[in-house]
Amino acid sequence: MENLIDITSDFGRLFLPRKGLIFYGTEEPYKEEFYIEAFDIGDDGTPLNIKPLTVRESSRLAKLLNTSGNLHQAFLKPKGLLPDNVLYINPEEEGFVIWQTGQRNTRLFFKKGLDVNCGKANIPPLIWKANKNEVFVYALKKNVKATENTALFHAPFFNIYESGSVCMGNVGIDIASDSGLKEFMAAWERYFFNSYFSHSIYGNSTKSNIVQLWQGLINTNKKFPVSILQPNRLTIKDIL
């Protein structure tokens, strides 16, 4: 996909290298001791002002490490009750979320070479699975709450592999480490829908011609024809 709008407001803050530490240790296996030096980092990456780590700097470092731990604890944490559309949360360091969205009318963007106009169209219910770096999208035939045994279908969009993984192309994905649950899901949906669909990766994602499908749906009030969805032989249980 290609970038369409400025979504840098969703990005995390930029951190630049300012300080460095050097740990010196003894070679005694049963009585290991450490000596720590601290230094500043110049604009060109050169170490500056190398000196022993002071008590004040040690205390500040401890506070920073505690703050980092708090940021990790905030990742994927819901602010209030768990949203109704969330199906599963894995809050580990490389955690992920599975959620669903209902059938709706939304704006879609297509690269000129596809011969599909950009505009609004009705889309089917979707299942999303995402971590900080990658998103998978699947389709549902019915607009009901999914269970472990709910059958999944290939999402009827371009830029999606057979596995459901979305090729985001040159879209810069930057999910903040302190993203709450709702912010995390909303950011991924914006990344997906605010980017241009550019090419077909998996040729049998729908039972009909996918280009003609969207040509006939864009800027109309036609209901999405779920009968053309192609099963992928997966259930929710398979992607947990």
PyRosetta script that sets phi, psi and omega in degrees:
from pyrosetta import init, pose_from_sequence

init()
pose = pose_from_sequence("MENLIDITSDFGRLFLPRKGLIFYGTEEPYKEEFYIEAFDIGDDGTPLNIKPLTVRESSRLAKLLNTSGNLHQAFLKPKGLLPDNVLYINPEEEGFVIWQTGQRNTRLFFKKGLDVNCGKANIPPLIWKANKNEVFVYALKKNVKATENTALFHAPFFNIYESGSVCMGNVGIDIASDSGLKEFMAAWERYFFNSYFSHSIYGNSTKSNIVQLWQGLINTNKKFPVSILQPNRLTIKDIL")
pose.set_psi(1, 162.2)
pose.set_omega(1, 179.1)
pose.set_phi(2, -117.5)
pose.set_psi(2, 150.1)
pose.set_omega(2, 179.7)
pose.set_phi(3, -64.4)
pose.set_psi(3, 144.2)
pose.set_omega(3, 177.4)
pose.set_phi(4, -118.8)
pose.set_psi(4, -49.6)
pose.set_omega(4, -176.3)
pose.set_phi(5, -127.0)
pose.set_psi(5, 165.2)
pose.set_omega(5, 179.0)
pose.set_phi(6, -77.4)
pose.set_psi(6, 113.0)
pose.set_omega(6, 179.5)
pose.set_phi(7, -118.3)
pose.set_psi(7, 26.8)
pose.set_omega(7, -179.1)
pose.set_phi(8, -65.0)
pose.set_psi(8, -17.8)
pose.set_omega(8, 176.9)
pose.set_phi(9, -65.3)
pose.set_psi(9, -17.8)
pose.set_omega(9, 178.5)
pose.set_phi(10, -86.6)
pose.set_psi(10, -10.5)
pose.set_omega(10, -174.3)
pose.set_phi(11, -77.6)
pose.set_psi(11, 159.4)
pose.set_omega(11, 172.6)
pose.set_phi(12, -77.3)
pose.set_psi(12, 167.4)
pose.set_omega(12, 179.2)
pose.set_phi(13, -69.0)
pose.set_psi(13, 149.4)
pose.set_omega(13, 179.1)
pose.set_phi(14, -85.3)
pose.set_psi(14, 126.5)
pose.set_omega(14, 178.1)
pose.set_phi(15, -111.2)
pose.set_psi(15, 131.5)
pose.set_omega(15, 180.0)
pose.set_phi(16, -111.1)
pose.set_psi(16, 148.7)
pose.set_omega(16, 179.3)
pose.set_phi(17, -67.5)
pose.set_psi(17, 123.6)
pose.set_omega(17, -179.4)
pose.set_phi(18, -122.6)
pose.set_psi(18, -32.7)
pose.set_omega(18, -176.1)
pose.set_phi(19, -132.5)
pose.set_psi(19, 152.9)
pose.set_omega(19, 176.0)
pose.set_phi(20, -138.9)
pose.set_psi(20, 155.9)
pose.set_omega(20, 179.0)
pose.set_phi(21, -126.4)
pose.set_psi(21, 142.9)
pose.set_omega(21, 173.6)
pose.set_phi(22, -120.6)
pose.set_psi(22, 124.1)
pose.set_omega(22, 179.9)
pose.set_phi(23, -101.8)
pose.set_psi(23, 121.5)
pose.set_omega(23, 174.8)
pose.set_phi(24, -104.7)
pose.set_psi(24, 128.8)
pose.set_omega(24, -179.4)
pose.set_phi(25, -124.6)
pose.set_psi(25, 151.5)
pose.set_omega(25, 176.5)
pose.set_phi(26, -77.0)
pose.set_psi(26, 165.1)
pose.set_omega(26, 179.7)
pose.set_phi(27, -94.8)
pose.set_psi(27, 1.0)
pose.set_omega(27, -179.7)
pose.set_phi(28, -74.0)
pose.set_psi(28, 118.0)
pose.set_omega(28, -173.7)
pose.set_phi(29, -66.8)
pose.set_psi(29, -29.2)
pose.set_omega(29, -175.2)
pose.set_phi(30, -107.4)
pose.set_psi(30, 0.7)
pose.set_omega(30, -179.3)
pose.set_phi(31, -145.6)
pose.set_psi(31, 56.2)
pose.set_omega(31, -175.8)
pose.set_phi(32, -75.9)
pose.set_psi(32, 132.6)
pose.set_omega(32, 178.0)
pose.set_phi(33, -126.4)
pose.set_psi(33, 154.1)
pose.set_omega(33, -178.1)
pose.set_phi(34, -124.1)
pose.set_psi(34, 148.2)
pose.set_omega(34, 172.8)
pose.set_phi(35, -129.6)
pose.set_psi(35, 131.0)
pose.set_omega(35, -173.1)
pose.set_phi(36, -118.5)
pose.set_psi(36, 132.3)
pose.set_omega(36, 173.0)
pose.set_phi(37, -113.9)
pose.set_psi(37, 146.6)
pose.set_omega(37, 178.3)
pose.set_phi(38, -116.8)
pose.set_psi(38, 151.2)
pose.set_omega(38, 177.3)
pose.set_phi(39, -150.6)
pose.set_psi(39, 153.8)
pose.set_omega(39, 174.2)
pose.set_phi(40, -83.7)
pose.set_psi(40, 158.1)
pose.set_omega(40, 178.0)
pose.set_phi(41, -116.7)
pose.set_psi(41, 120.9)
pose.set_omega(41, 179.7)
pose.set_phi(42, -71.8)
pose.set_psi(42, 172.4)
pose.set_omega(42, -178.9)
pose.set_phi(43, -61.2)
pose.set_psi(43, -26.5)
pose.set_omega(43, 179.3)
pose.set_phi(44, -95.1)
pose.set_psi(44, 8.6)
pose.set_omega(44, 179.0)
pose.set_phi(45, 88.0)
pose.set_psi(45, 3.5)
pose.set_omega(45, -178.1)
pose.set_phi(46, -78.0)
pose.set_psi(46, 132.8)
pose.set_omega(46, 175.7)
pose.set_phi(47, -66.1)
pose.set_psi(47, 134.4)
pose.set_omega(47, -179.0)
pose.set_phi(48, -130.8)
pose.set_psi(48, 149.4)
pose.set_omega(48, 172.3)
pose.set_phi(49, 55.2)
pose.set_psi(49, 52.6)
pose.set_omega(49, 179.2)
pose.set_phi(50, -69.8)
pose.set_psi(50, 129.1)
pose.set_omega(50, -177.7)
pose.set_phi(51, -159.3)
pose.set_psi(51, 162.2)
pose.set_omega(51, 178.1)
pose.set_phi(52, -59.6)
pose.set_psi(52, 144.1)
pose.set_omega(52, 177.7)
pose.set_phi(53, -67.3)
pose.set_psi(53, 124.1)
pose.set_omega(53, -177.8)
pose.set_phi(54, -83.6)
pose.set_psi(54, 165.3)
pose.set_omega(54, 177.1)
pose.set_phi(55, -61.3)
pose.set_psi(55, -38.7)
pose.set_omega(55, -179.7)
pose.set_phi(56, -64.7)
pose.set_psi(56, -42.5)
pose.set_omega(56, 179.1)
pose.set_phi(57, -67.8)
pose.set_psi(57, -35.6)
pose.set_omega(57, 177.8)
pose.set_phi(58, -63.2)
pose.set_psi(58, -42.1)
pose.set_omega(58, 179.3)
pose.set_phi(59, -64.4)
pose.set_psi(59, -40.7)
pose.set_omega(59, 179.8)
pose.set_phi(60, -66.4)
pose.set_psi(60, -38.9)
pose.set_omega(60, 178.8)
pose.set_phi(61, -62.6)
pose.set_psi(61, -41.8)
pose.set_omega(61, 179.2)
pose.set_phi(62, -61.3)
pose.set_psi(62, -40.1)
pose.set_omega(62, 179.0)
pose.set_phi(63, -66.4)
pose.set_psi(63, -40.0)
pose.set_omega(63, 179.1)
pose.set_phi(64, -64.1)
pose.set_psi(64, -41.5)
pose.set_omega(64, 179.0)
pose.set_phi(65, -64.6)
pose.set_psi(65, -37.5)
pose.set_omega(65, 178.1)
pose.set_phi(66, -66.4)
pose.set_psi(66, -37.6)
pose.set_omega(66, 177.5)
pose.set_phi(67, -64.7)
pose.set_psi(67, -41.7)
pose.set_omega(67, 178.0)
pose.set_phi(68, -60.4)
pose.set_psi(68, -38.6)
pose.set_omega(68, 178.2)
pose.set_phi(69, -65.0)
pose.set_psi(69, -38.0)
pose.set_omega(69, 178.7)
pose.set_phi(70, -66.5)
pose.set_psi(70, -36.8)
pose.set_omega(70, 177.8)
pose.set_phi(71, -62.5)
pose.set_psi(71, -42.9)
pose.set_omega(71, 179.9)
pose.set_phi(72, -64.3)
pose.set_psi(72, -38.6)
pose.set_omega(72, -179.7)
pose.set_phi(73, -66.1)
pose.set_psi(73, -25.3)
pose.set_omega(73, -179.2)
pose.set_phi(74, -80.6)
pose.set_psi(74, -17.8)
pose.set_omega(74, -176.6)
pose.set_phi(75, -63.2)
pose.set_psi(75, 125.7)
pose.set_omega(75, 179.3)
pose.set_phi(76, 65.1)
pose.set_psi(76, 14.7)
pose.set_omega(76, 179.2)
pose.set_phi(77, -84.0)
pose.set_psi(77, 125.4)
pose.set_omega(77, 179.1)
pose.set_phi(78, -70.7)
pose.set_psi(78, 141.4)
pose.set_omega(78, 175.8)
pose.set_phi(79, -95.8)
pose.set_psi(79, 84.8)
pose.set_omega(79, -175.5)
pose.set_phi(80, 111.8)
pose.set_psi(80, -154.1)
pose.set_omega(80, -178.7)
pose.set_phi(81, -66.9)
pose.set_psi(81, 151.3)
pose.set_omega(81, 178.9)
pose.set_phi(82, -65.3)
pose.set_psi(82, 128.2)
pose.set_omega(82, 179.2)
pose.set_phi(83, -56.8)
pose.set_psi(83, 143.4)
pose.set_omega(83, -176.5)
pose.set_phi(84, -61.5)
pose.set_psi(84, -27.3)
pose.set_omega(84, -175.3)
pose.set_phi(85, -88.0)
pose.set_psi(85, 1.3)
pose.set_omega(85, 178.4)
pose.set_phi(86, -84.0)
pose.set_psi(86, 128.3)
pose.set_omega(86, -178.7)
pose.set_phi(87, -100.9)
pose.set_psi(87, -33.0)
pose.set_omega(87, -174.9)
pose.set_phi(88, -160.3)
pose.set_psi(88, 141.9)
pose.set_omega(88, 176.4)
pose.set_phi(89, -130.7)
pose.set_psi(89, 129.8)
pose.set_omega(89, 169.2)
pose.set_phi(90, -115.4)
pose.set_psi(90, 101.0)
pose.set_omega(90, -171.9)
pose.set_phi(91, -86.0)
pose.set_psi(91, 12.7)
pose.set_omega(91, -179.0)
pose.set_phi(92, -65.4)
pose.set_psi(92, 176.8)
pose.set_omega(92, -176.3)
pose.set_phi(93, -56.1)
pose.set_psi(93, -40.5)
pose.set_omega(93, 175.8)
pose.set_phi(94, -104.1)
pose.set_psi(94, 40.3)
pose.set_omega(94, -173.4)
pose.set_phi(95, -69.5)
pose.set_psi(95, 172.2)
pose.set_omega(95, 179.7)
pose.set_phi(96, -149.6)
pose.set_psi(96, 166.8)
pose.set_omega(96, 178.8)
pose.set_phi(97, -129.6)
pose.set_psi(97, 142.8)
pose.set_omega(97, 171.6)
pose.set_phi(98, -116.9)
pose.set_psi(98, 125.2)
pose.set_omega(98, 178.5)
pose.set_phi(99, -142.1)
pose.set_psi(99, 168.5)
pose.set_omega(99, 179.9)
pose.set_phi(100, -129.1)
pose.set_psi(100, 153.0)
pose.set_omega(100, 175.4)
pose.set_phi(101, -127.9)
pose.set_psi(101, 146.7)
pose.set_omega(101, -176.9)
pose.set_phi(102, -82.0)
pose.set_psi(102, 173.2)
pose.set_omega(102, 176.1)
pose.set_phi(103, -63.0)
pose.set_psi(103, 139.5)
pose.set_omega(103, -176.0)
pose.set_phi(104, -159.6)
pose.set_psi(104, 169.4)
pose.set_omega(104, 175.8)
pose.set_phi(105, -102.5)
pose.set_psi(105, 120.8)
pose.set_omega(105, -175.1)
pose.set_phi(106, -140.9)
pose.set_psi(106, 160.3)
pose.set_omega(106, -179.9)
pose.set_phi(107, -83.6)
pose.set_psi(107, 134.9)
pose.set_omega(107, 179.5)
pose.set_phi(108, -124.6)
pose.set_psi(108, 148.3)
pose.set_omega(108, -177.8)
pose.set_phi(109, -122.6)
pose.set_psi(109, 131.5)
pose.set_omega(109, -176.8)
pose.set_phi(110, -125.8)
pose.set_psi(110, 138.9)
pose.set_omega(110, 175.8)
pose.set_phi(111, -66.5)
pose.set_psi(111, 147.0)
pose.set_omega(111, -174.2)
pose.set_phi(112, -54.8)
pose.set_psi(112, -36.3)
pose.set_omega(112, -176.5)
pose.set_phi(113, -63.1)
pose.set_psi(113, -14.6)
pose.set_omega(113, -179.6)
pose.set_phi(114, -83.8)
pose.set_psi(114, -12.8)
pose.set_omega(114, -178.2)
pose.set_phi(115, 60.8)
pose.set_psi(115, 33.6)
pose.set_omega(115, 174.9)
pose.set_phi(116, -122.1)
pose.set_psi(116, 126.4)
pose.set_omega(116, 179.5)
pose.set_phi(117, -69.2)
pose.set_psi(117, 148.5)
pose.set_omega(117, 172.2)
pose.set_phi(118, -75.8)
pose.set_psi(118, 147.2)
pose.set_omega(118, 179.5)
pose.set_phi(119, 163.6)
pose.set_psi(119, -170.8)
pose.set_omega(119, -178.7)
pose.set_phi(120, -92.7)
pose.set_psi(120, 146.7)
pose.set_omega(120, 177.9)
pose.set_phi(121, -155.4)
pose.set_psi(121, 156.4)
pose.set_omega(121, 174.6)
pose.set_phi(122, -78.9)
pose.set_psi(122, 136.8)
pose.set_omega(122, 179.6)
pose.set_phi(123, -123.0)
pose.set_psi(123, 159.1)
pose.set_omega(123, -179.1)
pose.set_phi(124, -78.4)
pose.set_psi(124, 171.0)
pose.set_omega(124, 172.4)
pose.set_phi(125, -60.8)
pose.set_psi(125, 144.4)
pose.set_omega(125, -176.3)
pose.set_phi(126, -126.6)
pose.set_psi(126, 151.0)
pose.set_omega(126, 170.2)
pose.set_phi(127, -112.3)
pose.set_psi(127, 131.3)
pose.set_omega(127, -179.1)
pose.set_phi(128, -117.1)
pose.set_psi(128, 139.3)
pose.set_omega(128, 170.9)
pose.set_phi(129, -133.6)
pose.set_psi(129, 123.1)
pose.set_omega(129, -175.2)
pose.set_phi(130, -145.1)
pose.set_psi(130, 146.5)
pose.set_omega(130, 166.6)
pose.set_phi(131, -117.9)
pose.set_psi(131, -163.3)
pose.set_omega(131, -176.6)
pose.set_phi(132, -66.7)
pose.set_psi(132, -24.3)
pose.set_omega(132, -170.8)
pose.set_phi(133, -116.3)
pose.set_psi(133, -14.3)
pose.set_omega(133, -171.0)
pose.set_phi(134, -148.2)
pose.set_psi(134, 148.5)
pose.set_omega(134, 177.7)
pose.set_phi(135, -131.2)
pose.set_psi(135, 141.0)
pose.set_omega(135, 174.3)
pose.set_phi(136, -115.2)
pose.set_psi(136, 140.7)
pose.set_omega(136, 179.9)
pose.set_phi(137, -130.8)
pose.set_psi(137, 132.5)
pose.set_omega(137, 178.6)
pose.set_phi(138, -129.6)
pose.set_psi(138, 165.0)
pose.set_omega(138, 179.5)
pose.set_phi(139, -113.1)
pose.set_psi(139, 156.9)
pose.set_omega(139, 173.8)
pose.set_phi(140, -121.9)
pose.set_psi(140, 152.3)
pose.set_omega(140, 177.0)
pose.set_phi(141, -86.6)
pose.set_psi(141, -26.5)
pose.set_omega(141, -175.8)
pose.set_phi(142, -119.7)
pose.set_psi(142, 143.5)
pose.set_omega(142, -178.7)
pose.set_phi(143, -88.9)
pose.set_psi(143, 60.3)
pose.set_omega(143, -179.4)
pose.set_phi(144, -129.5)
pose.set_psi(144, 162.8)
pose.set_omega(144, 179.1)
pose.set_phi(145, -61.0)
pose.set_psi(145, 126.0)
pose.set_omega(145, -177.9)
pose.set_phi(146, -76.4)
pose.set_psi(146, 152.2)
pose.set_omega(146, 174.9)
pose.set_phi(147, -122.5)
pose.set_psi(147, 178.6)
pose.set_omega(147, -179.8)
pose.set_phi(148, -58.9)
pose.set_psi(148, -30.3)
pose.set_omega(148, -175.9)
pose.set_phi(149, -97.0)
pose.set_psi(149, 7.3)
pose.set_omega(149, 178.8)
pose.set_phi(150, -66.5)
pose.set_psi(150, 129.5)
pose.set_omega(150, -179.5)
pose.set_phi(151, -74.7)
pose.set_psi(151, 138.8)
pose.set_omega(151, 178.8)
pose.set_phi(152, -103.4)
pose.set_psi(152, 152.8)
pose.set_omega(152, 178.1)
pose.set_phi(153, -127.4)
pose.set_psi(153, 158.6)
pose.set_omega(153, 177.0)
pose.set_phi(154, -63.6)
pose.set_psi(154, 134.2)
pose.set_omega(154, 177.3)
pose.set_phi(155, -67.6)
pose.set_psi(155, 130.9)
pose.set_omega(155, -173.2)
pose.set_phi(156, -82.4)
pose.set_psi(156, 52.2)
pose.set_omega(156, -178.9)
pose.set_phi(157, -127.6)
pose.set_psi(157, 166.3)
pose.set_omega(157, 173.2)
pose.set_phi(158, -80.1)
pose.set_psi(158, 171.8)
pose.set_omega(158, 174.5)
pose.set_phi(159, 65.5)
pose.set_psi(159, 24.4)
pose.set_omega(159, -180.0)
pose.set_phi(160, -124.1)
pose.set_psi(160, 130.3)
pose.set_omega(160, 179.1)
pose.set_phi(161, -76.1)
pose.set_psi(161, 166.8)
pose.set_omega(161, 180.0)
pose.set_phi(162, -58.1)
pose.set_psi(162, -31.9)
pose.set_omega(162, -179.8)
pose.set_phi(163, -71.7)
pose.set_psi(163, -13.7)
pose.set_omega(163, -175.1)
pose.set_phi(164, 100.4)
pose.set_psi(164, -10.4)
pose.set_omega(164, 178.6)
pose.set_phi(165, -67.4)
pose.set_psi(165, 136.4)
pose.set_omega(165, -177.7)
pose.set_phi(166, -94.9)
pose.set_psi(166, 129.5)
pose.set_omega(166, 173.6)
pose.set_phi(167, -82.3)
pose.set_psi(167, 108.6)
pose.set_omega(167, -177.7)
pose.set_phi(168, -89.1)
pose.set_psi(168, 1.2)
pose.set_omega(168, 176.3)
pose.set_phi(169, 57.1)
pose.set_psi(169, -128.1)
pose.set_omega(169, -177.4)
pose.set_phi(170, -95.3)
pose.set_psi(170, 17.6)
pose.set_omega(170, 175.5)
pose.set_phi(171, -72.0)
pose.set_psi(171, 123.6)
pose.set_omega(171, -179.8)
pose.set_phi(172, -78.4)
pose.set_psi(172, 110.4)
pose.set_omega(172, -179.5)
pose.set_phi(173, -92.2)
pose.set_psi(173, 123.5)
pose.set_omega(173, 179.5)
pose.set_phi(174, -144.5)
pose.set_psi(174, 91.3)
pose.set_omega(174, 179.2)
pose.set_phi(175, -91.5)
pose.set_psi(175, 122.1)
pose.set_omega(175, -177.9)
pose.set_phi(176, -63.5)
pose.set_psi(176, 145.2)
pose.set_omega(176, -178.3)
pose.set_phi(177, -67.5)
pose.set_psi(177, -16.8)
pose.set_omega(177, 179.9)
pose.set_phi(178, -107.5)
pose.set_psi(178, 21.0)
pose.set_omega(178, -179.7)
pose.set_phi(179, -63.7)
pose.set_psi(179, 127.6)
pose.set_omega(179, 172.4)
pose.set_phi(180, -74.7)
pose.set_psi(180, 172.4)
pose.set_omega(180, -173.7)
pose.set_phi(181, -61.5)
pose.set_psi(181, -51.5)
pose.set_omega(181, -178.1)
pose.set_phi(182, -64.1)
pose.set_psi(182, -40.8)
pose.set_omega(182, 179.5)
pose.set_phi(183, -63.5)
pose.set_psi(183, -39.4)
pose.set_omega(183, 179.9)
pose.set_phi(184, -61.9)
pose.set_psi(184, -49.2)
pose.set_omega(184, -178.5)
pose.set_phi(185, -66.7)
pose.set_psi(185, -42.9)
pose.set_omega(185, -179.4)
pose.set_phi(186, -63.3)
pose.set_psi(186, -38.5)
pose.set_omega(186, -180.0)
pose.set_phi(187, -63.2)
pose.set_psi(187, -44.2)
pose.set_omega(187, -179.7)
pose.set_phi(188, -65.5)
pose.set_psi(188, -38.8)
pose.set_omega(188, 178.5)
pose.set_phi(189, -66.0)
pose.set_psi(189, -36.5)
pose.set_omega(189, 176.6)
pose.set_phi(190, -67.4)
pose.set_psi(190, -43.2)
pose.set_omega(190, 177.6)
pose.set_phi(191, -55.6)
pose.set_psi(191, -44.0)
pose.set_omega(191, -175.2)
pose.set_phi(192, -69.9)
pose.set_psi(192, -51.1)
pose.set_omega(192, -173.0)
pose.set_phi(193, -84.1)
pose.set_psi(193, -18.4)
pose.set_omega(193, 178.9)
pose.set_phi(194, -94.6)
pose.set_psi(194, 15.6)
pose.set_omega(194, 178.2)
pose.set_phi(195, -116.7)
pose.set_psi(195, 157.7)
pose.set_omega(195, 180.0)
pose.set_phi(196, -79.5)
pose.set_psi(196, 131.8)
pose.set_omega(196, 166.3)
pose.set_phi(197, -76.1)
pose.set_psi(197, 131.1)
pose.set_omega(197, -171.8)
pose.set_phi(198, -123.8)
pose.set_psi(198, -28.9)
pose.set_omega(198, -176.1)
pose.set_phi(199, -159.0)
pose.set_psi(199, 158.8)
pose.set_omega(199, 178.9)
pose.set_phi(200, -94.1)
pose.set_psi(200, 125.9)
pose.set_omega(200, -179.9)
pose.set_phi(201, -98.0)
pose.set_psi(201, -44.3)
pose.set_omega(201, -178.7)
pose.set_phi(202, -110.6)
pose.set_psi(202, 112.3)
pose.set_omega(202, -170.6)
pose.set_phi(203, -66.1)
pose.set_psi(203, -24.2)
pose.set_omega(203, -176.1)
pose.set_phi(204, -109.0)
pose.set_psi(204, 38.0)
pose.set_omega(204, -177.9)
pose.set_phi(205, -72.7)
pose.set_psi(205, -20.5)
pose.set_omega(205, 175.4)
pose.set_phi(206, -135.6)
pose.set_psi(206, 160.5)
pose.set_omega(206, -179.3)
pose.set_phi(207, -78.8)
pose.set_psi(207, -11.1)
pose.set_omega(207, 177.5)
pose.set_phi(208, -122.5)
pose.set_psi(208, 174.9)
pose.set_omega(208, 179.2)
pose.set_phi(209, -64.5)
pose.set_psi(209, 120.5)
pose.set_omega(209, -172.7)
pose.set_phi(210, -69.0)
pose.set_psi(210, -32.4)
pose.set_omega(210, 177.8)
pose.set_phi(211, -66.6)
pose.set_psi(211, -48.0)
pose.set_omega(211, 179.1)
pose.set_phi(212, -64.0)
pose.set_psi(212, -32.8)
pose.set_omega(212, 178.3)
pose.set_phi(213, -57.5)
pose.set_psi(213, -52.4)
pose.set_omega(213, -176.5)
pose.set_phi(214, -75.6)
pose.set_psi(214, -28.9)
pose.set_omega(214, 174.6)
pose.set_phi(215, -59.9)
pose.set_psi(215, -35.7)
pose.set_omega(215, -178.0)
pose.set_phi(216, -84.3)
pose.set_psi(216, -11.4)
pose.set_omega(216, -177.1)
pose.set_phi(217, -105.7)
pose.set_psi(217, -29.8)
pose.set_omega(217, -175.3)
pose.set_phi(218, -62.3)
pose.set_psi(218, 133.6)
pose.set_omega(218, 177.7)
pose.set_phi(219, 59.0)
pose.set_psi(219, 34.1)
pose.set_omega(219, 172.7)
pose.set_phi(220, -130.4)
pose.set_psi(220, 171.0)
pose.set_omega(220, 176.1)
pose.set_phi(221, -102.3)
pose.set_psi(221, 18.0)
pose.set_omega(221, -178.3)
pose.set_phi(222, -65.5)
pose.set_psi(222, 138.4)
pose.set_omega(222, 176.0)
pose.set_phi(223, -70.8)
pose.set_psi(223, 142.1)
pose.set_omega(223, 180.0)
pose.set_phi(224, -65.7)
pose.set_psi(224, 129.4)
pose.set_omega(224, -177.9)
pose.set_phi(225, -80.0)
pose.set_psi(225, 89.5)
pose.set_omega(225, -175.8)
pose.set_phi(226, -62.7)
pose.set_psi(226, -14.8)
pose.set_omega(226, 179.7)
pose.set_phi(227, -65.8)
pose.set_psi(227, -19.5)
pose.set_omega(227, -179.1)
pose.set_phi(228, -88.6)
pose.set_psi(228, -3.3)
pose.set_omega(228, 179.6)
pose.set_phi(229, -66.1)
pose.set_psi(229, 139.7)
pose.set_omega(229, -177.2)
pose.set_phi(230, -100.1)
pose.set_psi(230, 123.4)
pose.set_omega(230, 179.4)
pose.set_phi(231, -67.5)
pose.set_psi(231, 145.3)
pose.set_omega(231, 177.4)
pose.set_phi(232, -113.9)
pose.set_psi(232, 10.2)
pose.set_omega(232, 175.0)
pose.set_phi(233, 64.9)
pose.set_psi(233, 24.3)
pose.set_omega(233, 176.1)
pose.set_phi(234, -115.3)
pose.set_psi(234, 155.1)
pose.set_omega(234, 170.9)
pose.set_phi(235, -123.0)
pose.set_psi(235, 172.3)
pose.set_omega(235, 177.5)
pose.set_phi(236, -55.4)
pose.set_psi(236, -40.1)
pose.set_omega(236, -179.3)
pose.set_phi(237, -56.9)
pose.set_psi(237, -34.0)
pose.set_omega(237, -177.8)
pose.set_phi(238, -70.7)
pose.set_psi(238, -20.2)
pose.set_omega(238, -176.9)
pose.set_phi(239, -106.8)
pose.set_psi(239, 4.6)
pose.set_omega(239, 178.3)
pose.set_phi(240, -67.7)
pose.dump_pdb("model.pdb")
